[in-house]
Amino acid sequence: MKKITTFAFESRKDKKLNVATLISGGVDSSVVVHLQKEQGITPTLFYIKIGQNDDELLHCSSEEDIEMASLIAHRYGCKLEIVDLHQDYWNTVVAYTIEKVKKGLTPNPDVMCNKLIKFGVFEQKVGHNFDKTATGHYATTIEENGKIYLGTAKDPVKDQTDFLAQLNSLQVSKLVFPIGHLMKSEVRKIAETVKLPTAKRSDSQGICFLGKVNYNDFIRRYLGEKKGPIVEFETGKILGQHNGYWFHTVGQRKGLGLSGGPWYAVKKDVEANIVYASKGYDVKTAYGNEFSMSDFNFITEDPWKDLSGAADITFKIRHTPEFTKGKIIKTKDGYHVHSDEMLQGIAPGQFGVIYDKDSRICIGSGEISK
């Protein structure tokens, strides 16, 4: 028996549940509040504050977001609390980001923010007092045979399961995603129809340090600058100079400062502080059709515990609407994926996010290794 959770709560008895709703001041979480109120639920709203007010670089202005969240709380008769998790964010997500960058890897702070902060520290400090936590993520939960799985959203462009793929079964079983069954256009239409103050607000561009704080300035403060050569991949010719390999990622097209391009960053030598660039290297070198993952996180269960051959899957190696078909096999160090098509910009440090072959359930994710 399976059940796809669409709206947050579907039975009359659930209306007695004590619900925490994370609100950002944007249209998605505002519509979440509206939908819950339509169902007779009055959640307690929580705005998670990450920026540091007394630091010019790390100051992440939240005044307008909090103002919008306050307007939503007032309109629907909800209590709003501001939860300052800056230090926790610093000790976990920022430390993770700096560590990965120093190793020449490409980190994904958004994934770790969800795992460690929004559904980690928040749950430990606040969320444990509530029966459920509702969010404006584009995802669903699917119940099958008494187990709850992370399911993909109706809107493939907005689907955010790849950002949630490091969660565990306890976290997912606590969560509800009231807009996961809606297209983004439908969410906007609801907001406009009921005249929410957030109806016309643009979408956020990620968490504070990726959205509102200059990423290079942030990295420069903690890793400084270290000049090194930009070398043409095919010839070994020095094309220019960079300020540190940590400012560049594999697959990057802009920001190399080279003329006559486009030039792409295709490889980094961390020990020698060299960034390799190319604008015409062959497809087999530029692309790959396989990658390995370490420290794989299964969200609900391991469907491959008895796997002896290869299993059909779909997957993502970056945030895109498309799911790529492939096969996965076990290795002594983790898992290895063979893609049905060539992949551009396989970046070690990013997460390979694995789904079932129908792209319906997110099974989990692992860090792409070198």
C-alpha positions in Angstrom: 0.0 0.0 0.0 1.4 3.4 -0.9 0.3 6.9 0.0 1.7 10.1 -1.5 1.5 13.0 0.9 0.3 16.1 -0.9 -1.1 18.6 1.5 0.5 18.7 4.9 -2.3 17.1 6.8 -5.1 15.0 5.5 -7.2 13.7 8.4 -9.3 15.5 10.9 -7.4 14.1 13.9 -4.2 15.6 12.5 -5.6 19.0 13.0 -4.6 18.6 16.7 -1.0 18.3 15.8 1.5 20.9 17.0 3.3 22.1 13.9 6.4 24.1 13.4 6.7 25.9 10.0 9.9 27.3 8.7 9.3 30.6 7.0 11.7 32.6 4.9 9.7 35.6 4.0 9.3 34.3 0.4 6.3 33.2 -1.5 6.7 29.5 -1.1 6.7 29.3 2.7 4.0 31.9 2.8 1.7 29.7 0.7 2.6 26.8 3.0 1.1 28.8 5.9 -2.0 29.7 3.9 -2.6 26.0 2.9 -2.3 24.9 6.5 -4.7 27.5 7.7 -7.2 26.3 5.1 -7.0 22.9 6.7 -7.6 24.2 10.2 -3.9 24.1 11.2 -2.4 27.1 13.0 1.4 26.5 13.0 4.1 28.2 15.0 6.3 30.0 12.5 10.1 30.1 12.8 12.5 32.3 10.9 16.1 30.9 11.0 18.7 33.6 11.1 22.1 32.8 9.8 23.9 36.1 9.1 26.1 38.1 11.5 25.0 41.7 12.1 28.2 43.0 13.5 30.4 41.7 10.6 30.4 43.8 7.4 31.3 40.8 5.2 29.1 38.2 6.8 26.2 40.5 7.4 23.2 39.0 5.7 20.4 41.5 5.8 17.2 39.7 7.1 15.2 42.8 7.9 12.9 42.6 4.8 12.5 38.8 5.2 11.5 39.1 8.8 9.1 41.9 8.0 7.4 39.7 5.4 7.3 36.8 7.8 5.8 39.0 10.4 3.1 40.2 8.0 2.2 36.5 7.2 2.2 35.7 10.9 -0.1 38.6 11.7 -2.5 37.8 8.8 -3.0 34.2 9.8 -2.8 34.6 13.6 0.4 32.7 14.0 3.2 33.1 16.5 6.5 34.0 14.9 9.9 33.3 16.5 13.3 34.3 15.3 15.9 31.5 15.8 19.5 32.7 15.6 21.7 29.8 14.4 24.6 31.8 13.2 27.2 30.2 15.4 25.9 26.7 14.8 26.0 27.5 11.0 29.6 28.7 11.4 30.7 25.7 13.3 29.3 23.2 10.9 28.4 24.4 7.4 31.1 27.1 7.1 33.7 24.8 8.5 32.7 22.1 6.1 32.9 24.6 3.2 36.3 25.9 4.0 37.7 22.4 4.5 36.5 21.1 1.2 37.7 24.2 -0.7 41.2 23.9 0.8 41.3 20.3 -0.6 40.4 21.6 -4.1 36.9 20.2 -3.9 33.6 21.8 -4.8 31.4 21.8 -1.7 27.6 22.1 -1.5 26.7 24.2 1.5 23.0 24.2 0.6 22.9 20.4 1.1 24.8 20.6 4.4 22.7 23.5 5.7 19.5 21.4 5.3 21.1 18.4 7.0 22.9 20.1 9.8 21.0 23.4 10.4 17.4 23.5 9.2 16.7 19.9 10.1 19.6 19.2 12.4 20.3 21.9 15.0 16.8 23.4 14.7 15.3 20.0 15.4 17.6 19.6 18.5 16.9 23.1 19.9 13.3 23.7 18.8 11.7 21.2 16.5 11.7 18.3 18.9 8.9 20.2 20.8 6.6 19.8 17.7 4.9 16.9 16.1 5.8 17.9 12.6 7.9 20.5 10.7 6.5 22.0 7.5 8.7 23.7 4.9 8.4 25.4 1.5 10.6 22.9 -0.2 9.5 21.4 -3.5 9.5 17.7 -2.5 7.0 15.1 -1.3 6.9 12.2 1.1 5.7 8.8 0.0 4.5 6.1 2.4 4.9 2.5 1.3 4.7 -0.6 3.5 5.0 1.4 6.7 8.1 3.4 5.6 8.3 7.0 4.6 10.4 8.0 1.6 11.5 11.3 0.1 9.7 11.7 -3.1 10.2 14.1 -6.0 8.1 17.2 -6.6 5.5 17.7 -9.3 7.5 20.6 -10.7 10.7 19.2 -12.2 12.3 22.7 -12.5 11.8 23.5 -8.8 12.3 20.0 -7.4 14.6 20.3 -4.4 15.1 16.7 -3.4 18.8 16.9 -4.4 19.3 19.5 -1.7 17.6 17.2 0.8 19.4 14.0 -0.1 21.7 13.9 2.9 18.7 13.7 5.3 18.0 10.5 7.3 14.7 8.6 7.7 13.9 10.3 11.1 14.3 13.7 9.6 12.1 12.9 6.5 9.4 11.2 8.6 9.1 14.5 10.7 8.8 16.7 7.6 5.8 17.7 5.5 6.0 19.6 2.2 2.6 21.2 1.5 3.6 22.7 -1.9 5.4 19.6 -3.3 2.3 18.6 -5.3 2.1 22.1 -7.0 3.8 23.7 -9.9 5.6 27.0 -9.1 3.1 28.8 -11.2 0.3 27.4 -9.1 2.0 28.6 -5.9 2.3 32.1 -7.4 -1.3 32.0 -8.4 -2.5 31.1 -5.0 -0.4 33.9 -3.5 -1.8 36.4 -5.9 -5.4 35.2 -5.5 -5.4 35.6 -1.8 -3.2 38.7 -2.0 -0.3 37.6 0.0 2.4 40.4 0.5 5.0 38.0 -0.7 3.2 37.1 -4.0 5.6 39.2 -6.2 8.9 38.5 -4.3 11.6 37.0 -6.3 13.0 33.6 -5.4 15.9 33.4 -3.0 19.3 32.4 -4.5 20.2 29.9 -1.8 21.4 30.2 1.8 23.0 33.4 3.1 26.6 32.9 2.2 25.8 31.8 -1.4 23.0 34.2 -2.0 23.7 37.6 -0.4 27.4 37.4 0.6 30.1 37.5 -2.1 31.5 34.0 -2.2 35.0 34.9 -3.4 35.2 37.6 -0.7 34.2 35.0 1.9 36.8 32.5 0.7 39.4 35.2 0.5 39.0 36.1 4.1 39.7 32.6 5.3 42.1 31.2 2.7 43.7 34.5 1.5 45.3 34.7 -2.0 48.1 32.6 -3.5 49.0 33.4 -7.0 49.6 30.6 -9.5 49.6 29.9 -13.2 46.6 29.2 -15.5 47.9 26.6 -17.9 46.4 25.4 -21.2 45.4 21.8 -20.7 46.5 20.5 -24.1 49.8 22.4 -24.5 51.1 23.3 -21.1 51.4 26.9 -22.2 50.9 29.5 -19.4 47.9 31.6 -20.3 47.7 33.8 -17.3 47.6 34.0 -13.5 45.1 33.2 -10.8 44.9 34.2 -7.2 44.4 30.8 -5.7 43.0 27.5 -7.0 40.2 27.7 -4.3 38.6 30.5 -6.3 37.9 28.2 -9.3 35.8 25.1 -9.8 36.0 22.4 -12.5 33.6 23.3 -15.3 33.8 27.1 -14.6 33.5 29.3 -17.7 33.5 32.8 -16.3 36.0 34.4 -14.0 39.3 33.1 -15.4 40.2 36.5 -16.9 41.5 35.1 -20.2 40.9 36.7 -23.6 40.0 34.8 -26.8 37.7 32.4 -25.0 35.4 31.0 -23.9 37.9 29.2 -21.6 36.8 26.5 -19.1 38.5 25.4 -15.9 39.0 21.7 -16.5 41.4 20.5 -13.8 43.3 21.7 -10.7 46.6 20.7 -9.3 46.2 21.5 -5.6 49.7 20.9 -4.5 51.3 22.9 -7.3 48.5 25.6 -7.2 47.8 25.2 -11.0 44.5 25.8 -12.7 44.2 24.1 -16.1 42.0 25.7 -18.7 40.8 24.7 -22.2 38.5 26.0 -24.9 38.6 23.1 -27.4 39.6 19.8 -25.8 37.9 16.7 -27.1 34.6 15.5 -25.8 36.0 12.3 -24.2 38.4 14.5 -22.1 35.8 17.2 -21.4 33.1 14.8 -20.5 32.8 11.5 -18.6 30.2 8.8 -18.2 31.1 7.5 -14.8 31.9 8.6 -11.3 32.4 7.1 -7.8 30.9 8.2 -4.5 32.0 7.8 -1.0 30.2 8.0 2.4 26.9 7.3 0.7 23.8 8.3 2.8 20.7 6.2 2.4 17.6 8.3 3.4 15.2 5.5 4.3 16.8 2.2 3.4 19.5 0.5 1.4 17.7 -1.1 -1.7 21.1 -2.6 -2.8 22.2 -4.5 0.3 22.1 -7.7 -1.6 23.2 -6.2 -4.9 25.7 -8.4 -6.8 25.5 -6.8 -10.2 24.2 -3.4 -11.4 20.9 -1.7 -10.6 19.0 0.7 -12.8 18.8 4.2 -11.4 18.4 7.9 -12.4 20.6 10.5 -10.9 21.8 14.1 -10.7 25.3 15.5 -10.2 24.1 19.1 -10.1 20.8 21.0 -9.6 19.0 20.6 -12.9 15.4 19.6 -13.9 16.7 16.6 -15.8 17.3 13.1 -14.3 20.0 11.1 -16.1 19.6 7.3 -16.5 22.3 5.0 -15.5 23.4 2.0 -13.5 25.0 1.7 -10.0 27.3 -0.9 -8.7 28.9 -1.6 -5.3 32.6 -1.1 -4.8 34.9 -1.7 -1.8 35.0 2.1 -1.2 31.3 2.9 -1.9 29.4 3.0 -5.1 30.2 3.6 -8.8 27.7 5.1 -11.3 27.8 4.4 -15.1 25.8 7.0 -17.0 23.8 6.3 -20.1 25.0 9.6 -21.5 28.1 11.7 -21.3 28.3 14.1 -18.4 30.0 17.5 -18.4 31.8 18.9 -15.3 31.9 16.0 -12.9 33.1 17.9 -9.8 34.7 16.0 -6.9 33.1 17.3 -3.6 29.7 17.7 -5.1 27.0 15.1 -4.3 25.8 12.4 -6.6 22.1 12.2 -5.9 20.5 8.8 -6.7 16.9 8.1 -7.5 15.0 5.0 -8.4 14.7 4.2 -12.1 11.4 6.1 -12.4 12.8 9.3 -10.7 10.0 9.0 -8.1 12.0 8.3 -4.9 15.2 9.9 -3.8 17.3 7.0 -2.4 20.2 9.1 -1.1 23.5 10.7 -2.0 27.2 10.4 -1.8 30.2 12.7 -2.2 31.7 12.4 -5.7 35.3 11.4 -5.2 38.4 12.2 -7.3 
